[in-house]
Amino acid sequence: MTLIIIADPDEYTRAQIKIQLENLNVEVITLENGLEVWETLQKISPIIPDCVITEIVMPKMNGYELIRRAGNNLSLHPVNWIFYTYKDQNFDHFWASKGSILSAYVNKTDSKVSRICNNKFSYFVGDDALQEIQVLITEFHANEDPELKYQISRRLIDYSLPNLIKVVKNFIYTDEKN
């Protein structure tokens, strides 16, 4: 059975991804930070997950450090590592791809997905959804209320989650053929 680990400090995000993946008949482990992922990988070794979906910004160990550690462990190179994050500046993409084993970078606030290694592919939402996403991003950046920002971020995740699932399916079904 396919095993996927999800690491995100936000419980809502973890729950939404888990629901979608379990519908694909995938075993899912959810964790809150990179250190928990690293410790779990050590515990379940020699079993390795098919995929790890991780936020960059996490307590205890961030996504960059997790990917760096995994890159130094040859047994973890076959894993499909996916950043699913709000971070989307040029330097974020630079550090994500620099000497990294990262397979994909999916922005939580965008409708576009690009795979970093070798091939490039993108998925887009319709124009109506794109307009809604742009309005939500503007509201998010203009607002100071943490609770309202949190509610907006949940709505943005609802738009980007289908693209994340498409990326995961691509990796799962491609790996099954090999």
C-alpha positions in Angstrom: 0.0 0.0 0.0 1.2 3.5 -0.8 2.4 5.4 2.3 2.4 9.3 2.4 3.5 11.5 5.3 2.0 14.9 5.7 3.8 17.6 7.9 2.0 20.9 8.5 1.6 22.8 11.7 -2.0 23.6 10.7 -4.5 20.9 11.8 -7.1 22.0 9.2 -4.6 21.6 6.3 -3.4 18.2 7.6 -7.0 17.0 7.9 -8.0 18.2 4.4 -5.1 16.6 2.7 -5.6 13.3 4.7 -9.2 13.1 3.6 -8.3 13.5 -0.1 -5.5 11.0 0.1 -7.5 8.4 2.0 -10.1 8.5 -0.8 -7.2 7.2 -3.0 -6.8 4.2 -0.7 -3.5 5.6 0.6 -2.0 5.1 4.1 -1.4 8.5 5.6 0.6 9.6 8.6 0.0 13.2 9.7 2.6 15.2 11.8 3.0 18.8 12.9 6.7 19.5 12.1 9.8 18.4 10.4 11.4 17.0 13.5 8.4 14.6 13.9 8.9 13.6 10.3 12.6 12.9 10.7 12.0 10.9 13.9 9.2 8.9 12.2 11.4 8.1 9.2 14.0 6.7 11.6 11.4 4.6 13.4 9.9 3.0 10.3 13.2 2.4 8.5 13.8 0.4 6.3 10.3 1.2 5.1 10.2 4.5 3.3 7.2 6.5 2.3 6.2 7.0 -1.3 5.7 10.7 -0.7 6.3 13.4 2.0 4.2 16.5 1.8 5.6 19.3 4.0 5.1 22.9 4.8 8.3 25.0 4.8 7.5 27.1 7.9 7.2 24.7 10.9 8.4 24.7 14.5 11.2 22.5 15.7 12.5 21.7 12.2 11.5 23.6 9.1 10.9 22.1 5.6 14.3 23.3 4.3 16.2 21.5 7.1 14.1 18.4 6.6 14.8 18.3 2.9 18.5 18.9 3.6 18.7 16.0 6.0 16.8 13.7 3.7 19.2 14.7 0.9 22.1 13.4 3.0 20.4 10.1 3.4 20.6 8.0 0.2 17.8 5.7 1.3 15.4 8.6 1.3 16.2 9.8 -2.3 13.4 7.6 -3.9 10.8 9.5 -1.8 8.8 12.1 -3.7 9.3 15.3 -1.5 6.6 18.0 -2.0 6.6 21.5 -0.5 3.0 22.6 0.1 3.5 26.1 1.4 2.4 29.7 1.6 6.0 30.8 0.8 6.3 32.0 -2.8 9.1 34.5 -3.2 11.9 33.9 -5.7 14.3 33.2 -2.9 11.9 30.5 -1.5 12.0 28.7 -4.9 15.8 29.2 -5.0 16.4 27.6 -1.6 13.9 24.8 -2.3 15.6 23.8 -5.5 19.3 24.3 -4.5 21.0 20.9 -4.3 17.7 19.5 -3.2 15.9 16.2 -3.7 12.6 18.1 -3.8 10.1 16.8 -6.4 7.5 19.5 -6.4 6.7 22.9 -5.0 2.9 23.7 -4.6 1.9 27.1 -3.4 -1.2 27.1 -1.1 -2.3 30.5 -2.4 -2.0 29.8 -6.1 -3.7 27.7 -8.7 -0.5 26.8 -10.4 1.8 23.9 -9.7 5.3 23.5 -11.1 7.5 20.4 -10.7 11.1 21.4 -10.0 13.0 18.3 -11.2 13.4 17.5 -14.9 9.9 17.9 -16.3 7.6 21.0 -15.9 3.9 20.8 -15.6 1.1 23.1 -14.5 -2.5 22.9 -13.5 -4.8 25.9 -13.6 -8.3 26.7 -12.2 -11.0 28.5 -14.2 -11.1 32.3 -14.5 -13.9 32.6 -11.9 -11.8 30.8 -9.3 -8.7 32.7 -10.3 -10.5 36.0 -9.6 -11.7 34.7 -6.2 -8.1 33.6 -5.4 -6.8 37.1 -6.3 -9.4 38.7 -4.1 -8.6 36.4 -1.2 -4.9 37.1 -1.5 -5.5 40.8 -1.5 -7.8 40.5 1.6 -5.2 38.3 3.3 -2.3 40.8 2.9 -4.5 43.9 3.7 -5.9 42.5 6.9 -4.3 42.6 10.4 -6.8 40.4 12.2 -5.2 37.0 12.8 -8.5 35.1 13.0 -9.7 36.6 9.7 -6.3 35.8 8.1 -6.7 32.2 9.3 -10.2 31.9 7.8 -8.9 33.4 4.5 -6.0 30.9 4.4 -8.4 28.0 4.8 -10.4 29.2 1.8 -7.1 29.5 -0.2 -6.2 25.9 0.7 -9.5 24.7 -0.6 -8.6 26.1 -4.0 -5.0 24.8 -4.1 -5.6 21.3 -2.6 -6.9 19.7 -5.8 -3.6 20.6 -7.5 -1.6 19.1 -4.7 -3.7 15.9 -5.1 -3.0 15.9 -8.9 0.7 16.1 -8.2 0.6 13.2 -5.7 -1.5 11.1 -8.1 1.1 11.7 -10.8 3.9 10.5 -8.5 1.9 7.5 -7.2 0.8 6.2 -10.6 4.1 6.9 -12.3 6.0 5.0 -9.5 3.6 2.0 -9.7 4.5 1.6 -13.4 8.2 1.5 -12.7 
